Amino acid sequence: MSLFNIFNISGSAMSAQSVRLNTTASNLANANSVSSSVDETYRARSPVFATALADAGGNYRGDSLTNQTQAGQAAGVKVKGIVESQKPLQIEYAPNHPMADGNGYIYRSNVNTMEEMANMISASRSYQSNVQVADTAKTMTQRLLRLGQG
């Protein structure tokens, strides 16, 4: 694997973790949202990641997940999409609430703030780790160039 592939791999990981952080922030922002119908209620979202293989030249083939163990191949990360949680919504009887439906119920989001906070910490640490990987690769490249000058 080329030293330059490290930048592509850590860059794809940082991009994926950035999507994860943004999705988590959106979930936390809507954690206490209320609506008057099941269809309008905010549902927790989460990104789906997939391996993005690269050949020796560094070109990503996101659709091909075969031959992962061949020599010279590197694997980055790509975001396949963002899915909504299928957990049940929180239904509360509150006939005096301004958002209550005809039967007096309000519907709260299915966002679990504790899970989202743990998710945010994990994504943040993963992002920081990949920044350190890219920084280390940069330092190694600079030292390699200095060796070539001398």
Backbone as a chain_set.jsonl record, in Angstrom:
{"seq": "MSLFNIFNISGSAMSAQSVRLNTTASNLANANSVSSSVDETYRARSPVFATALADAGGNYRGDSLTNQTQAGQAAGVKVKGIVESQKPLQIEYAPNHPMADGNGYIYRSNVNTMEEMANMISASRSYQSNVQVADTAKTMTQRLLRLGQG", "coords": {"N": [[0.854, -1.173, 0.0], [0.539, 2.174, -0.829], [2.014, 5.055, 0.688], [0.584, 7.327, 0.288], [-2.022, 6.443, 0.018], [-2.913, 6.268, 2.58], [-3.74, 8.826, 3.273], [-6.063, 9.048, 1.72], [-7.642, 7.035, 2.832], [-7.857, 7.739, 5.605], [-9.012, 10.211, 5.228], [-11.496, 9.539, 4.063], [-12.599, 8.233, 6.231], [-12.73, 10.316, 8.111], [-14.574, 11.958, 6.84], [-16.844, 10.288, 6.872], [-17.243, 10.062, 9.666], [-17.817, 12.684, 10.205], [-20.314, 12.968, 8.992], [-21.689, 11.231, 10.664], [-21.478, 12.627, 13.114], [-22.95, 14.957, 12.464], [-25.467, 13.845, 11.989], [-26.039, 12.831, 14.52], [-26.098, 15.224, 15.96], [-28.365, 16.391, 14.816], [-30.282, 14.559, 15.681], [-30.153, 14.958, 18.485], [-30.949, 17.617, 18.618], [-33.604, 17.399, 17.958], [-34.669, 15.826, 19.915], [-36.584, 16.369, 21.895], [-38.823, 17.017, 20.481], [-42.255, 17.439, 19.545], [-45.284, 16.24, 18.124], [-48.493, 16.183, 16.427], [-49.254, 13.959, 15.081], [-48.466, 10.609, 14.014], [-47.104, 10.387, 11.609], [-45.808, 12.851, 11.256], [-43.946, 13.045, 13.245], [-40.637, 13.365, 14.457], [-38.106, 11.031, 13.794], [-35.409, 9.125, 15.075], [-32.279, 9.186, 13.409], [-29.676, 7.455, 11.64], [-26.427, 7.014, 10.216], [-25.397, 4.744, 7.59], [-22.629, 2.822, 7.079], [-20.19, 1.656, 4.693], [-17.643, -0.494, 3.387], [-15.182, 0.86, 1.32], [-13.401, -0.21, -1.2], [-10.065, 0.019, -2.479], [-7.913, -0.078, -5.295], [-4.456, -0.803, -6.1], [-3.715, 1.595, -7.234], [-5.164, 3.506, -5.946], [-7.792, 4.121, -6.584], [-11.119, 4.302, -5.718], [-13.482, 1.727, -5.474], [-16.487, 1.618, -4.851], [-18.687, -0.123, -5.153], [-17.801, -2.696, -5.35], [-17.173, -5.353, -3.334], [-15.549, -7.514, -3.221], [-12.731, -9.786, -3.046], [-11.225, -8.759, -0.836], [-8.914, -9.292, 0.572], [-6.712, -9.273, -1.067], [-3.322, -8.553, -1.937], [-2.065, -5.25, -1.751], [-4.445, -3.882, -1.757], [-6.526, -1.414, -0.329], [-8.796, -0.289, 2.179], [-11.295, 2.059, 2.508], [-13.848, 4.191, 3.857], [-17.283, 4.637, 3.146], [-20.347, 6.471, 3.046], [-23.313, 4.868, 2.882], [-25.936, 5.606, 3.173], [-28.614, 7.214, 5.017], [-30.59, 6.095, 7.602], [-33.849, 5.818, 9.109], [-34.813, 5.287, 12.486], [-36.552, 2.406, 13.655], [-37.715, 2.157, 16.066], [-40.415, 2.297, 18.44], [-42.511, 5.213, 18.717], [-42.88, 7.659, 21.352], [-45.834, 7.831, 22.937], [-48.078, 10.024, 24.37], [-50.635, 10.878, 26.627], [-52.1, 13.886, 26.607], [-54.325, 15.96, 26.855], [-54.61, 18.74, 27.109], [-52.497, 19.877, 25.819], [-51.238, 22.013, 23.258], [-50.564, 20.762, 20.849], [-51.932, 18.406, 20.748], [-53.71, 15.624, 19.364], [-56.978, 14.793, 17.977], [-57.847, 12.893, 19.792], [-56.532, 13.549, 22.085], [-53.852, 12.918, 22.317], [-50.269, 13.248, 22.186], [-47.274, 12.985, 20.244], [-44.065, 11.938, 20.765], [-40.598, 12.177, 19.879], [-38.497, 9.337, 19.044], [-35.899, 9.441, 19.944], [-33.119, 8.541, 21.827], [-31.474, 10.139, 24.203], [-29.219, 9.464, 25.76], [-28.005, 7.356, 24.335], [-27.389, 8.769, 22.038], [-25.557, 10.667, 22.971], [-23.436, 8.985, 23.707], [-22.886, 7.979, 21.193], [-22.033, 10.322, 19.948], [-19.659, 10.891, 21.343], [-18.14, 8.643, 20.644], [-17.983, 8.959, 17.811], [-16.629, 11.384, 17.696], [-14.159, 10.719, 18.86], [-13.267, 8.801, 17.049], [-12.98, 10.402, 14.797], [-10.934, 12.125, 15.713], [-8.87, 10.25, 16.003], [-8.405, 9.541, 13.331], [-7.526, 11.971, 12.348], [-5.095, 12.111, 13.667], [-3.818, 9.917, 12.464], [-3.604, 10.827, 9.801], [-1.963, 13.047, 10.249], [0.354, 11.827, 11.246], [1.094, 10.336, 8.984], [1.663, 12.444, 7.275], [3.878, 13.586, 8.563], [5.673, 11.442, 8.339], [5.957, 11.357, 5.543], [7.137, 13.841, 5.06], [9.59, 13.466, 6.383], [10.631, 11.411, 4.856], [11.002, 12.73, 2.421], [12.965, 14.53, 3.186], [15.064, 12.758, 3.639], [15.609, 11.988, 1.044], [16.744, 14.299, 0.041], [19.237, 14.564, 1.167]], "CA": [[0.0, 0.0, 0.0], [1.276, 3.425, -0.915], [1.863, 5.951, 1.831], [-0.435, 8.317, -0.061], [-3.352, 5.857, 0.239], [-3.292, 6.531, 3.972], [-4.496, 10.077, 3.289], [-7.398, 8.762, 1.171], [-8.394, 6.207, 3.781], [-8.217, 8.524, 6.798], [-9.927, 11.27, 4.779], [-12.839, 8.973, 3.926], [-13.084, 7.953, 7.59], [-13.108, 11.597, 8.73], [-15.816, 12.387, 6.192], [-17.926, 9.447, 7.405], [-17.488, 10.432, 11.061], [-18.455, 14.0, 10.17], [-21.735, 12.694, 8.728], [-22.214, 10.635, 11.896], [-21.623, 13.716, 14.095], [-24.06, 15.817, 12.045], [-26.715, 13.105, 12.209], [-26.247, 12.803, 15.967], [-26.504, 16.582, 16.365], [-29.761, 16.543, 14.397], [-31.105, 13.754, 16.6], [-30.208, 15.632, 19.79], [-31.723, 18.853, 18.472], [-35.02, 17.05, 17.84], [-34.992, 14.817, 20.929], [-37.785, 16.73, 22.655], [-39.861, 17.527, 19.588], [-43.591, 16.883, 19.739], [-46.193, 16.497, 17.011], [-49.868, 15.724, 16.66], [-49.525, 12.735, 14.328], [-47.357, 9.664, 13.919], [-46.36, 10.638, 10.369], [-45.035, 14.09, 11.338], [-43.02, 12.98, 14.379], [-39.237, 13.131, 14.112], [-37.574, 9.729, 14.17], [-33.948, 9.115, 15.141], [-31.618, 8.788, 12.175], [-28.28, 7.041, 11.788], [-25.803, 6.71, 8.927], [-24.981, 3.371, 7.312], [-21.311, 2.856, 6.456], [-19.757, 0.48, 3.939], [-16.238, -0.483, 3.017], [-14.891, 1.312, -0.043], [-12.111, -0.788, -1.536], [-9.234, 0.73, -3.435], [-6.857, -0.906, -5.87], [-3.114, -0.298, -5.8], [-3.609, 2.965, -7.724], [-5.885, 4.41, -5.061], [-9.125, 4.444, -7.087], [-12.124, 3.619, -4.906], [-14.557, 1.009, -6.155], [-17.434, 1.477, -3.749], [-19.691, -1.157, -5.344], [-17.168, -4.002, -5.342], [-16.716, -5.75, -2.006], [-14.91, -8.815, -3.338], [-11.263, -9.846, -3.01], [-10.76, -7.78, 0.146], [-7.636, -9.615, 1.184], [-5.627, -9.273, -2.034], [-2.231, -7.644, -1.615], [-2.109, -3.954, -2.424], [-5.739, -3.222, -1.66], [-6.798, -0.684, 0.902], [-10.229, -0.098, 2.358], [-11.742, 3.281, 3.144], [-15.234, 4.154, 4.32], [-18.218, 5.533, 2.472], [-21.679, 6.509, 3.642], [-24.294, 4.294, 1.956], [-27.192, 6.318, 3.328], [-29.055, 7.511, 6.382], [-31.846, 5.388, 7.837], [-34.628, 6.218, 10.281], [-35.006, 4.251, 13.499], [-37.867, 1.758, 13.661], [-38.207, 2.069, 17.444], [-41.726, 2.948, 18.567], [-42.557, 6.588, 19.223], [-43.44, 7.815, 22.69], [-47.192, 8.393, 22.858], [-48.439, 10.549, 25.694], [-51.971, 11.473, 26.71], [-52.008, 15.256, 27.116], [-55.425, 16.633, 26.147], [-54.498, 20.204, 27.175], [-51.334, 20.315, 25.038], [-51.689, 22.614, 21.994], [-50.287, 19.882, 19.711], [-52.67, 17.153, 20.917], [-54.622, 15.283, 18.271], [-58.392, 14.761, 18.351], [-58.036, 11.984, 20.935], [-55.794, 14.08, 23.223], [-52.499, 12.357, 22.382], [-49.137, 13.873, 21.493], [-46.288, 11.986, 19.851], [-42.698, 12.404, 20.994], [-39.55, 11.525, 19.117], [-37.931, 8.112, 19.616], [-34.474, 9.664, 20.166], [-32.611, 8.238, 23.164], [-30.378, 11.102, 24.347], [-28.021, 8.808, 26.296], [-27.373, 6.659, 23.213], [-26.863, 9.781, 21.117], [-24.35, 11.243, 23.57], [-22.385, 7.977, 23.553], [-22.586, 7.962, 19.757], [-21.273, 11.536, 19.645], [-18.313, 10.716, 21.899], [-17.472, 7.645, 19.811], [-17.683, 9.561, 16.509], [-15.614, 12.412, 17.909], [-12.874, 10.046, 19.087], [-12.866, 8.199, 15.775], [-12.523, 11.506, 13.959], [-9.629, 12.54, 16.234], [-7.891, 9.203, 15.685], [-8.064, 9.632, 11.918], [-6.709, 13.178, 12.199], [-3.747, 11.735, 14.097], [-3.26, 9.044, 11.429], [-3.208, 11.683, 8.674], [-0.838, 13.869, 10.688], [1.523, 10.945, 11.301], [1.479, 10.046, 7.602], [2.276, 13.673, 6.751], [5.211, 13.681, 9.166], [6.504, 10.413, 7.715], [6.228, 11.78, 4.171], [8.117, 14.935, 5.121], [10.892, 12.894, 6.744], [11.081, 10.65, 3.691], [11.485, 13.707, 1.442], [14.246, 15.045, 3.697], [16.086, 11.725, 3.402], [15.946, 12.026, -0.379], [17.523, 15.51, -0.256], [20.566, 14.482, 1.767]], "C": [[0.895, 1.23, 0.0], [1.011, 4.282, 0.322], [0.765, 6.982, 1.562], [-1.853, 7.769, 0.079], [-3.843, 6.106, 1.657], [-4.117, 7.814, 4.059], [-5.918, 9.865, 2.762], [-8.254, 8.001, 2.176], [-8.803, 7.019, 5.01], [-9.16, 9.664, 6.424], [-11.346, 10.751, 4.619], [-13.441, 8.667, 5.295], [-13.508, 9.235, 8.293], [-14.408, 12.12, 8.138], [-17.014, 11.596, 6.726], [-18.267, 9.822, 8.845], [-18.125, 11.815, 11.158], [-19.95, 13.857, 9.897], [-22.391, 12.126, 9.982], [-22.431, 11.702, 12.974], [-22.792, 14.629, 13.738], [-25.412, 15.141, 12.264], [-27.051, 13.053, 13.698], [-26.701, 14.166, 16.48], [-27.961, 16.84, 15.991], [-30.696, 15.767, 15.318], [-31.247, 14.437, 17.956], [-31.035, 16.911, 19.725], [-33.225, 18.569, 18.442], [-35.493, 16.062, 18.901], [-36.292, 15.117, 21.67], [-38.901, 17.281, 21.774], [-41.159, 16.746, 19.78], [-44.403, 17.168, 18.482], [-47.558, 15.908, 17.327], [-50.219, 14.49, 15.841], [-48.271, 11.88, 14.244], [-46.482, 9.989, 12.713], [-45.454, 11.859, 10.444], [-43.962, 14.065, 12.431], [-41.607, 12.661, 13.9], [-38.808, 11.767, 14.628], [-36.048, 9.798, 14.124], [-33.372, 8.581, 13.829], [-30.193, 8.345, 12.484], [-27.71, 6.699, 10.413], [-25.439, 5.232, 8.821], [-23.67, 3.459, 6.539], [-21.052, 1.558, 5.704], [-18.281, 0.631, 3.619], [-16.114, -0.038, 1.567], [-13.488, 0.826, -0.374], [-11.379, 0.067, -2.553], [-8.234, -0.249, -4.014], [-5.515, -0.253, -5.578], [-2.933, 1.144, -6.255], [-4.379, 3.958, -6.886], [-7.259, 4.806, -5.557], [-10.161, 3.637, -6.317], [-13.169, 2.981, -5.803], [-15.599, 0.696, -5.099], [-18.416, 0.344, -3.905], [-19.111, -2.56, -5.257], [-16.626, -4.325, -3.955], [-16.059, -7.13, -2.049], [-13.405, -8.679, -3.278], [-10.668, -8.856, -2.026], [-9.359, -8.059, 0.655], [-6.482, -9.645, 0.186], [-4.58, -8.243, -1.647], [-2.387, -6.354, -2.396], [-3.435, -3.241, -2.337], [-5.895, -2.55, -0.305], [-8.295, -0.445, 0.984], [-10.499, 1.201, 3.11], [-13.186, 3.094, 3.594], [-16.066, 5.073, 3.435], [-19.577, 5.43, 3.156], [-22.668, 6.004, 2.596], [-25.617, 5.04, 2.016], [-27.482, 6.595, 4.793], [-30.438, 6.887, 6.548], [-32.526, 5.917, 9.092], [-34.813, 5.02, 11.204], [-36.431, 3.703, 13.423], [-38.417, 1.574, 15.074], [-39.56, 2.766, 17.534], [-41.593, 4.363, 19.136], [-43.125, 6.587, 20.637], [-44.792, 8.519, 22.546], [-47.611, 8.794, 24.259], [-49.839, 11.169, 25.628], [-51.843, 12.829, 27.383], [-53.08, 16.094, 26.42], [-55.329, 18.162, 26.159], [-53.316, 20.755, 26.377], [-51.819, 20.89, 23.707], [-51.455, 21.73, 20.766], [-51.058, 18.569, 19.779], [-53.594, 16.908, 19.732], [-56.059, 15.245, 18.793], [-58.684, 13.877, 19.552], [-57.264, 12.427, 22.167], [-54.369, 13.556, 23.356], [-51.492, 13.238, 21.656], [-48.096, 12.775, 21.253], [-44.896, 12.594, 19.973], [-41.724, 11.562, 20.179], [-39.042, 10.271, 19.824], [-36.425, 8.222, 19.844], [-34.133, 9.374, 21.619], [-31.374, 9.119, 23.36], [-29.107, 10.468, 24.906], [-27.274, 8.062, 25.193], [-26.72, 7.662, 22.267], [-25.596, 10.437, 21.669], [-23.175, 10.267, 23.459], [-21.937, 7.885, 22.098], [-21.724, 9.168, 19.37], [-19.835, 11.415, 20.144], [-17.514, 9.742, 21.034], [-17.073, 8.228, 18.451], [-16.584, 10.604, 16.627], [-14.234, 11.793, 18.098], [-12.37, 9.369, 17.818], [-12.323, 9.263, 14.825], [-11.126, 11.953, 14.398], [-8.548, 11.517, 15.916], [-7.454, 9.289, 14.225], [-7.296, 10.908, 11.6], [-5.263, 12.864, 12.591], [-3.066, 10.824, 13.078], [-2.769, 9.876, 10.252], [-1.999, 12.541, 9.038], [0.455, 13.046, 10.752], [2.016, 10.607, 9.894], [2.15, 11.26, 6.96], [3.703, 13.827, 7.272], [6.16, 12.661, 8.538], [6.874, 10.799, 6.29], [7.266, 12.893, 4.144], [9.509, 14.409, 5.454], [11.488, 12.096, 5.588], [11.638, 11.587, 2.626], [12.814, 14.297, 1.879], [15.373, 14.052, 3.496], [16.545, 11.732, 1.949], [16.801, 13.223, -0.754], [18.993, 15.349, 0.154], [21.387, 13.496, 1.073]], "O": [[1.878, 1.306, 0.737], [-0.066, 4.236, 0.916], [0.101, 7.451, 2.486], [-2.795, 8.545, 0.241], [-5.048, 6.149, 1.905], [-5.079, 7.887, 4.825], [-6.87, 10.436, 3.295], [-9.439, 8.288, 2.345], [-9.966, 6.99, 5.412], [-10.017, 10.043, 7.223], [-12.301, 11.433, 4.992], [-14.645, 8.821, 5.497], [-14.522, 9.256, 8.991], [-15.247, 12.663, 8.855], [-18.069, 12.167, 6.999], [-19.442, 9.895, 9.207], [-18.886, 12.088, 12.087], [-20.762, 14.551, 10.509], [-23.515, 12.495, 10.323], [-23.448, 11.686, 13.667], [-23.547, 15.035, 14.621], [-26.379, 15.783, 12.673], [-28.208, 13.213, 14.087], [-27.583, 14.252, 17.334], [-28.705, 17.442, 16.765], [-31.764, 16.254, 15.689], [-32.344, 14.487, 18.514], [-31.741, 17.245, 20.676], [-34.024, 19.409, 18.855], [-36.595, 15.521, 18.8], [-37.022, 14.194, 22.032], [-39.818, 17.938, 22.267], [-41.155, 15.564, 20.127], [-44.234, 18.21, 17.849], [-47.755, 15.237, 18.34], [-51.354, 14.018, 15.893], [-47.153, 12.377, 14.388], [-45.258, 9.88, 12.786], [-44.43, 11.902, 9.763], [-43.153, 14.989, 12.518], [-41.408, 11.796, 13.047], [-39.11, 11.396, 15.763], [-35.47, 10.444, 13.25], [-33.909, 7.651, 13.227], [-29.584, 8.794, 13.455], [-28.412, 6.166, 9.553], [-25.204, 4.56, 9.826], [-23.601, 4.087, 5.482], [-21.61, 0.509, 6.025], [-17.744, 1.739, 3.585], [-16.851, -0.504, 0.698], [-12.502, 1.381, 0.11], [-11.991, 0.747, -3.377], [-7.758, -1.146, -3.318], [-5.458, 0.755, -4.873], [-2.081, 1.851, -5.718], [-4.251, 5.162, -7.104], [-7.854, 5.737, -5.015], [-10.08, 2.409, -6.274], [-13.671, 3.59, -6.748], [-15.586, -0.388, -4.516], [-18.951, -0.133, -2.904], [-19.862, -3.523, -5.104], [-15.724, -3.648, -3.462], [-16.016, -7.834, -1.039], [-12.865, -7.585, -3.44], [-9.695, -8.176, -2.353], [-8.683, -7.145, 1.126], [-5.368, -10.011, 0.561], [-4.904, -7.19, -1.097], [-2.79, -6.363, -3.559], [-3.553, -2.104, -2.795], [-5.448, -3.062, 0.722], [-8.98, -0.405, -0.039], [-9.993, 1.41, 4.213], [-13.677, 1.97, 3.695], [-15.616, 6.144, 3.03], [-19.901, 4.413, 3.769], [-22.846, 6.629, 1.55], [-26.342, 5.102, 1.022], [-26.699, 6.256, 5.68], [-31.339, 7.12, 5.742], [-31.871, 6.399, 10.016], [-34.951, 3.885, 10.749], [-37.384, 4.438, 13.162], [-39.445, 0.926, 15.27], [-39.825, 3.714, 16.795], [-40.692, 4.659, 19.92], [-43.771, 5.628, 21.058], [-44.868, 9.66, 22.089], [-47.514, 8.013, 25.205], [-50.17, 11.89, 24.686], [-51.522, 12.922, 28.568], [-52.775, 16.853, 25.5], [-55.916, 18.815, 25.296], [-53.153, 21.971, 26.273], [-52.717, 20.322, 23.086], [-52.097, 21.939, 19.737], [-50.85, 17.698, 18.935], [-54.179, 17.835, 19.172], [-56.315, 15.628, 19.935], [-59.671, 14.094, 20.256], [-57.325, 11.759, 23.199], [-53.743, 13.732, 24.401], [-51.807, 13.883, 20.656], [-48.05, 11.774, 21.967], [-44.591, 13.622, 19.368], [-41.989, 10.409, 19.842], [-39.143, 10.152, 21.045], [-35.742, 7.202, 19.93], [-34.774, 9.894, 22.532], [-30.336, 8.869, 22.747], [-28.01, 10.901, 24.554], [-26.046, 8.127, 25.122], [-25.625, 7.424, 21.759], [-24.668, 10.728, 20.914], [-22.054, 10.672, 23.153], [-20.749, 7.733, 21.812], [-20.801, 9.048, 18.565], [-18.899, 11.797, 19.441], [-16.348, 9.99, 20.728], [-15.952, 8.015, 17.991], [-15.712, 10.698, 15.764], [-13.25, 12.292, 17.553], [-11.169, 9.37, 17.549], [-11.327, 9.043, 14.136], [-10.239, 12.138, 13.564], [-7.421, 11.891, 15.592], [-6.273, 9.13, 13.917], [-6.492, 10.922, 10.668], [-4.324, 13.3, 11.925], [-1.862, 10.946, 12.852], [-1.661, 9.67, 9.758], [-1.107, 12.735, 8.212], [1.519, 13.521, 10.356], [3.221, 10.593, 9.644], [3.098, 11.113, 6.189], [4.618, 14.156, 6.518], [7.311, 12.979, 8.241], [8.012, 10.581, 5.876], [8.168, 12.89, 3.307], [10.498, 14.857, 4.873], [12.7, 12.106, 5.373], [12.645, 11.27, 1.993], [13.692, 14.539, 1.051], [16.507, 14.441, 3.215], [17.721, 11.511, 1.658], [17.512, 13.181, -1.757], [19.88, 15.943, -0.459], [22.544, 13.288, 1.44]]}, "num_chains": 1, "name": "protein.A"}
